[in-house]
Amino acid sequence: MQVANVNTPVTVTGRHVSITEAIREYAVKKVQGLHLDYPRIIEAKVLLDVHKNYQHFAEIVLYCADHITIEADTTSEDMYSSIDQTLSKIARRMRKYKTRLLKSHRPRKEGSIRHL
């Protein structure tokens, strides 16, 4: 079971904004702190951008094992909150994928109508 994604290569890119070392470290720490055991993350890309009216945009793309790609984006007033909201979306999508996968491989119940 994978406890944390410690050695995941994370690329942080800025578009229309200069990425400070504090933002880079924050994004890398948050992405590597995803404590989910499936799917195994191979590579992560974080794209940070500033749109009109100083709307901060964060997009995260995770390349996982078994050719799975999970991506999410969020726009908010603060860059740090954009990163946090995007990571919560990513975690929700990873959990959803895992439960969907586990649900499809469940054995049939003995008490179903087909067994009568």
Biotite code that builds the C-alpha atoms (Angstrom):
import biotite.structure as struc

atoms = struc.array([
    struc.Atom([0.000, 0.000, 0.000], chain_id="A", res_id=1, res_name="MET", atom_name="CA", element="C"),
    struc.Atom([1.345, 3.384, -0.981], chain_id="A", res_id=2, res_name="GLN", atom_name="CA", element="C"),
    struc.Atom([1.262, 5.733, 1.998], chain_id="A", res_id=3, res_name="VAL", atom_name="CA", element="C"),
    struc.Atom([2.529, 8.955, 0.413], chain_id="A", res_id=4, res_name="ALA", atom_name="CA", element="C"),
    struc.Atom([3.856, 10.081, -2.931], chain_id="A", res_id=5, res_name="ASN", atom_name="CA", element="C"),
    struc.Atom([7.265, 11.155, -1.678], chain_id="A", res_id=6, res_name="VAL", atom_name="CA", element="C"),
    struc.Atom([9.461, 10.737, -4.750], chain_id="A", res_id=7, res_name="ASN", atom_name="CA", element="C"),
    struc.Atom([6.946, 11.995, -7.285], chain_id="A", res_id=8, res_name="THR", atom_name="CA", element="C"),
    struc.Atom([8.501, 14.369, -9.826], chain_id="A", res_id=9, res_name="PRO", atom_name="CA", element="C"),
    struc.Atom([6.454, 17.576, -9.689], chain_id="A", res_id=10, res_name="VAL", atom_name="CA", element="C"),
    struc.Atom([6.787, 20.286, -12.334], chain_id="A", res_id=11, res_name="THR", atom_name="CA", element="C"),
    struc.Atom([5.497, 23.736, -11.332], chain_id="A", res_id=12, res_name="VAL", atom_name="CA", element="C"),
    struc.Atom([4.989, 26.137, -14.241], chain_id="A", res_id=13, res_name="THR", atom_name="CA", element="C"),
    struc.Atom([3.813, 29.735, -14.185], chain_id="A", res_id=14, res_name="GLY", atom_name="CA", element="C"),
    struc.Atom([1.963, 31.461, -16.972], chain_id="A", res_id=15, res_name="ARG", atom_name="CA", element="C"),
    struc.Atom([1.685, 35.267, -16.777], chain_id="A", res_id=16, res_name="HIS", atom_name="CA", element="C"),
    struc.Atom([3.087, 35.080, -13.249], chain_id="A", res_id=17, res_name="VAL", atom_name="CA", element="C"),
    struc.Atom([6.528, 34.596, -11.766], chain_id="A", res_id=18, res_name="SER", atom_name="CA", element="C"),
    struc.Atom([6.670, 31.587, -9.488], chain_id="A", res_id=19, res_name="ILE", atom_name="CA", element="C"),
    struc.Atom([8.286, 32.337, -6.152], chain_id="A", res_id=20, res_name="THR", atom_name="CA", element="C"),
    struc.Atom([10.170, 29.678, -4.240], chain_id="A", res_id=21, res_name="GLU", atom_name="CA", element="C"),
    struc.Atom([7.499, 29.713, -1.507], chain_id="A", res_id=22, res_name="ALA", atom_name="CA", element="C"),
    struc.Atom([4.683, 28.942, -3.959], chain_id="A", res_id=23, res_name="ILE", atom_name="CA", element="C"),
    struc.Atom([6.786, 26.245, -5.662], chain_id="A", res_id=24, res_name="ARG", atom_name="CA", element="C"),
    struc.Atom([7.585, 24.540, -2.341], chain_id="A", res_id=25, res_name="GLU", atom_name="CA", element="C"),
    struc.Atom([3.944, 24.811, -1.228], chain_id="A", res_id=26, res_name="TYR", atom_name="CA", element="C"),
    struc.Atom([2.644, 23.178, -4.419], chain_id="A", res_id=27, res_name="ALA", atom_name="CA", element="C"),
    struc.Atom([5.263, 20.411, -4.348], chain_id="A", res_id=28, res_name="VAL", atom_name="CA", element="C"),
    struc.Atom([4.620, 19.681, -0.660], chain_id="A", res_id=29, res_name="LYS", atom_name="CA", element="C"),
    struc.Atom([0.862, 19.496, -1.206], chain_id="A", res_id=30, res_name="LYS", atom_name="CA", element="C"),
    struc.Atom([1.071, 17.224, -4.263], chain_id="A", res_id=31, res_name="VAL", atom_name="CA", element="C"),
    struc.Atom([3.553, 14.894, -2.591], chain_id="A", res_id=32, res_name="GLN", atom_name="CA", element="C"),
    struc.Atom([1.335, 14.808, 0.484], chain_id="A", res_id=33, res_name="GLY", atom_name="CA", element="C"),
    struc.Atom([-1.528, 13.026, -1.262], chain_id="A", res_id=34, res_name="LEU", atom_name="CA", element="C"),
    struc.Atom([-2.030, 9.957, 0.942], chain_id="A", res_id=35, res_name="HIS", atom_name="CA", element="C"),
    struc.Atom([-3.907, 7.709, -1.423], chain_id="A", res_id=36, res_name="LEU", atom_name="CA", element="C"),
    struc.Atom([-2.912, 4.188, -2.297], chain_id="A", res_id=37, res_name="ASP", atom_name="CA", element="C"),
    struc.Atom([-4.441, 4.002, -5.771], chain_id="A", res_id=38, res_name="TYR", atom_name="CA", element="C"),
    struc.Atom([-3.660, 4.991, -8.441], chain_id="A", res_id=39, res_name="PRO", atom_name="CA", element="C"),
    struc.Atom([0.102, 5.293, -8.026], chain_id="A", res_id=40, res_name="ARG", atom_name="CA", element="C"),
    struc.Atom([1.256, 8.734, -9.175], chain_id="A", res_id=41, res_name="ILE", atom_name="CA", element="C"),
    struc.Atom([4.130, 8.679, -11.673], chain_id="A", res_id=42, res_name="ILE", atom_name="CA", element="C"),
    struc.Atom([4.377, 12.390, -12.515], chain_id="A", res_id=43, res_name="GLU", atom_name="CA", element="C"),
    struc.Atom([2.571, 15.591, -11.558], chain_id="A", res_id=44, res_name="ALA", atom_name="CA", element="C"),
    struc.Atom([2.326, 18.924, -13.372], chain_id="A", res_id=45, res_name="LYS", atom_name="CA", element="C"),
    struc.Atom([1.106, 22.096, -11.690], chain_id="A", res_id=46, res_name="VAL", atom_name="CA", element="C"),
    struc.Atom([0.211, 25.087, -13.869], chain_id="A", res_id=47, res_name="LEU", atom_name="CA", element="C"),
    struc.Atom([-0.340, 28.431, -12.140], chain_id="A", res_id=48, res_name="LEU", atom_name="CA", element="C"),
    struc.Atom([-1.775, 31.403, -14.001], chain_id="A", res_id=49, res_name="ASP", atom_name="CA", element="C"),
    struc.Atom([-3.267, 34.844, -13.373], chain_id="A", res_id=50, res_name="VAL", atom_name="CA", element="C"),
    struc.Atom([-6.312, 35.799, -15.447], chain_id="A", res_id=51, res_name="HIS", atom_name="CA", element="C"),
    struc.Atom([-8.116, 39.116, -15.785], chain_id="A", res_id=52, res_name="LYS", atom_name="CA", element="C"),
    struc.Atom([-9.079, 40.953, -12.597], chain_id="A", res_id=53, res_name="ASN", atom_name="CA", element="C"),
    struc.Atom([-6.348, 39.094, -10.697], chain_id="A", res_id=54, res_name="TYR", atom_name="CA", element="C"),
    struc.Atom([-8.146, 35.764, -10.693], chain_id="A", res_id=55, res_name="GLN", atom_name="CA", element="C"),
    struc.Atom([-5.595, 33.114, -9.740], chain_id="A", res_id=56, res_name="HIS", atom_name="CA", element="C"),
    struc.Atom([-5.895, 29.893, -11.712], chain_id="A", res_id=57, res_name="PHE", atom_name="CA", element="C"),
    struc.Atom([-4.364, 26.560, -10.695], chain_id="A", res_id=58, res_name="ALA", atom_name="CA", element="C"),
    struc.Atom([-4.429, 23.402, -12.793], chain_id="A", res_id=59, res_name="GLU", atom_name="CA", element="C"),
    struc.Atom([-2.984, 20.080, -11.673], chain_id="A", res_id=60, res_name="ILE", atom_name="CA", element="C"),
    struc.Atom([-2.487, 17.077, -13.951], chain_id="A", res_id=61, res_name="VAL", atom_name="CA", element="C"),
    struc.Atom([-1.483, 13.725, -12.458], chain_id="A", res_id=62, res_name="LEU", atom_name="CA", element="C"),
    struc.Atom([-0.076, 10.991, -14.654], chain_id="A", res_id=63, res_name="TYR", atom_name="CA", element="C"),
    struc.Atom([-0.687, 7.724, -12.834], chain_id="A", res_id=64, res_name="CYS", atom_name="CA", element="C"),
    struc.Atom([0.015, 4.033, -13.326], chain_id="A", res_id=65, res_name="ALA", atom_name="CA", element="C"),
    struc.Atom([-2.077, 2.028, -15.819], chain_id="A", res_id=66, res_name="ASP", atom_name="CA", element="C"),
    struc.Atom([-2.325, 5.042, -18.180], chain_id="A", res_id=67, res_name="HIS", atom_name="CA", element="C"),
    struc.Atom([-4.641, 6.988, -15.877], chain_id="A", res_id=68, res_name="ILE", atom_name="CA", element="C"),
    struc.Atom([-4.655, 10.784, -16.122], chain_id="A", res_id=69, res_name="THR", atom_name="CA", element="C"),
    struc.Atom([-6.446, 12.825, -13.475], chain_id="A", res_id=70, res_name="ILE", atom_name="CA", element="C"),
    struc.Atom([-6.741, 16.573, -13.872], chain_id="A", res_id=71, res_name="GLU", atom_name="CA", element="C"),
    struc.Atom([-8.550, 19.422, -12.161], chain_id="A", res_id=72, res_name="ALA", atom_name="CA", element="C"),
    struc.Atom([-8.483, 23.211, -12.145], chain_id="A", res_id=73, res_name="ASP", atom_name="CA", element="C"),
    struc.Atom([-9.785, 26.011, -9.954], chain_id="A", res_id=74, res_name="THR", atom_name="CA", element="C"),
    struc.Atom([-9.957, 29.797, -10.055], chain_id="A", res_id=75, res_name="THR", atom_name="CA", element="C"),
    struc.Atom([-10.023, 31.923, -6.901], chain_id="A", res_id=76, res_name="SER", atom_name="CA", element="C"),
    struc.Atom([-8.797, 35.193, -5.400], chain_id="A", res_id=77, res_name="GLU", atom_name="CA", element="C"),
    struc.Atom([-5.640, 33.715, -3.841], chain_id="A", res_id=78, res_name="ASP", atom_name="CA", element="C"),
    struc.Atom([-3.005, 31.429, -5.391], chain_id="A", res_id=79, res_name="MET", atom_name="CA", element="C"),
    struc.Atom([-2.649, 29.296, -2.262], chain_id="A", res_id=80, res_name="TYR", atom_name="CA", element="C"),
    struc.Atom([-6.397, 28.722, -1.987], chain_id="A", res_id=81, res_name="SER", atom_name="CA", element="C"),
    struc.Atom([-6.505, 27.843, -5.693], chain_id="A", res_id=82, res_name="SER", atom_name="CA", element="C"),
    struc.Atom([-3.877, 25.160, -5.110], chain_id="A", res_id=83, res_name="ILE", atom_name="CA", element="C"),
    struc.Atom([-5.761, 23.819, -2.063], chain_id="A", res_id=84, res_name="ASP", atom_name="CA", element="C"),
    struc.Atom([-9.122, 23.704, -3.846], chain_id="A", res_id=85, res_name="GLN", atom_name="CA", element="C"),
    struc.Atom([-7.600, 22.000, -6.875], chain_id="A", res_id=86, res_name="THR", atom_name="CA", element="C"),
    struc.Atom([-5.944, 19.368, -4.690], chain_id="A", res_id=87, res_name="LEU", atom_name="CA", element="C"),
    struc.Atom([-9.231, 18.647, -2.932], chain_id="A", res_id=88, res_name="SER", atom_name="CA", element="C"),
    struc.Atom([-10.825, 18.086, -6.351], chain_id="A", res_id=89, res_name="LYS", atom_name="CA", element="C"),
    struc.Atom([-7.945, 15.787, -7.334], chain_id="A", res_id=90, res_name="ILE", atom_name="CA", element="C"),
    struc.Atom([-8.270, 13.771, -4.108], chain_id="A", res_id=91, res_name="ALA", atom_name="CA", element="C"),
    struc.Atom([-12.026, 13.420, -4.621], chain_id="A", res_id=92, res_name="ARG", atom_name="CA", element="C"),
    struc.Atom([-11.529, 12.214, -8.199], chain_id="A", res_id=93, res_name="ARG", atom_name="CA", element="C"),
    struc.Atom([-8.871, 9.711, -7.099], chain_id="A", res_id=94, res_name="MET", atom_name="CA", element="C"),
    struc.Atom([-11.197, 8.319, -4.403], chain_id="A", res_id=95, res_name="ARG", atom_name="CA", element="C"),
    struc.Atom([-14.040, 8.167, -6.906], chain_id="A", res_id=96, res_name="LYS", atom_name="CA", element="C"),
    struc.Atom([-11.906, 6.249, -9.389], chain_id="A", res_id=97, res_name="TYR", atom_name="CA", element="C"),
    struc.Atom([-10.740, 3.809, -6.714], chain_id="A", res_id=98, res_name="LYS", atom_name="CA", element="C"),
    struc.Atom([-14.251, 3.081, -5.411], chain_id="A", res_id=99, res_name="THR", atom_name="CA", element="C"),
    struc.Atom([-15.542, 2.671, -8.957], chain_id="A", res_id=100, res_name="ARG", atom_name="CA", element="C"),
    struc.Atom([-12.775, 0.166, -9.648], chain_id="A", res_id=101, res_name="LEU", atom_name="CA", element="C"),
    struc.Atom([-13.388, -1.758, -6.415], chain_id="A", res_id=102, res_name="LEU", atom_name="CA", element="C"),
    struc.Atom([-17.143, -1.759, -6.957], chain_id="A", res_id=103, res_name="LYS", atom_name="CA", element="C"),
    struc.Atom([-16.854, -3.367, -10.382], chain_id="A", res_id=104, res_name="SER", atom_name="CA", element="C"),
    struc.Atom([-14.810, -6.281, -8.997], chain_id="A", res_id=105, res_name="HIS", atom_name="CA", element="C"),
    struc.Atom([-17.076, -7.202, -6.087], chain_id="A", res_id=106, res_name="ARG", atom_name="CA", element="C"),
    struc.Atom([-18.303, -10.807, -5.911], chain_id="A", res_id=107, res_name="PRO", atom_name="CA", element="C"),
    struc.Atom([-22.020, -11.407, -6.270], chain_id="A", res_id=108, res_name="ARG", atom_name="CA", element="C"),
    struc.Atom([-24.078, -11.798, -3.119], chain_id="A", res_id=109, res_name="LYS", atom_name="CA", element="C"),
    struc.Atom([-25.476, -15.213, -2.239], chain_id="A", res_id=110, res_name="GLU", atom_name="CA", element="C"),
    struc.Atom([-28.931, -13.840, -1.491], chain_id="A", res_id=111, res_name="GLY", atom_name="CA", element="C"),
    struc.Atom([-29.609, -12.347, -4.903], chain_id="A", res_id=112, res_name="SER", atom_name="CA", element="C"),
    struc.Atom([-32.572, -13.379, -7.062], chain_id="A", res_id=113, res_name="ILE", atom_name="CA", element="C"),
    struc.Atom([-30.402, -15.208, -9.586], chain_id="A", res_id=114, res_name="ARG", atom_name="CA", element="C"),
    struc.Atom([-29.333, -17.761, -6.974], chain_id="A", res_id=115, res_name="HIS", atom_name="CA", element="C"),
    struc.Atom([-32.916, -18.750, -6.012], chain_id="A", res_id=116, res_name="LEU", atom_name="CA", element="C"),
])
